Amino acid sequence: MRTIVQLAEQGDYRSELAINIFCYRIKKYIGAYMAALNGIDAIIFTGGIGENSSLIRERACANLQYLGIEINTEKNRQHCRKIQEIQNDSSRIKILVIPTNEELEIAMQSAHIIQIMCGNI
């Protein structure tokens, strides 16, 4: 995604189109889940793109104010290593960036599998 964003910033039409399609699909998921769940309390961005791309977060939440989703552009652009709320004060839906720790999760699952296979050592 970093490469696609860089190319889009340089005016590459296909990269800009890819970003637009990607964010459009995120919006469709937000709308679908809001309908299926009869509303939501929060939107969480995590993982590589969700944690690191303020552009994707901003575009994914753009024009969703009528659903109560209002991103704060300034908060969104701040890079943080902890859980961060990035919605406006007027937003009815919380928008969170939550850092992941894939290495810890892999280690915990590996230890669990070893414990199952070898018994309590």
PyMOL commands that set and color helices and strands:
alter all, ss='L'
color gray80, all
select helices_A, chain A and resi 2-9+13-36+47-52+54-61+65-67+73-77+102-118
alter helices_A, ss='H'
color red, helices_A
select strands_A, chain A and resi 42-45+84-85+94-97
alter strands_A, ss='S'
color yellow, strands_A
deselect
rebuild
show_as cartoon
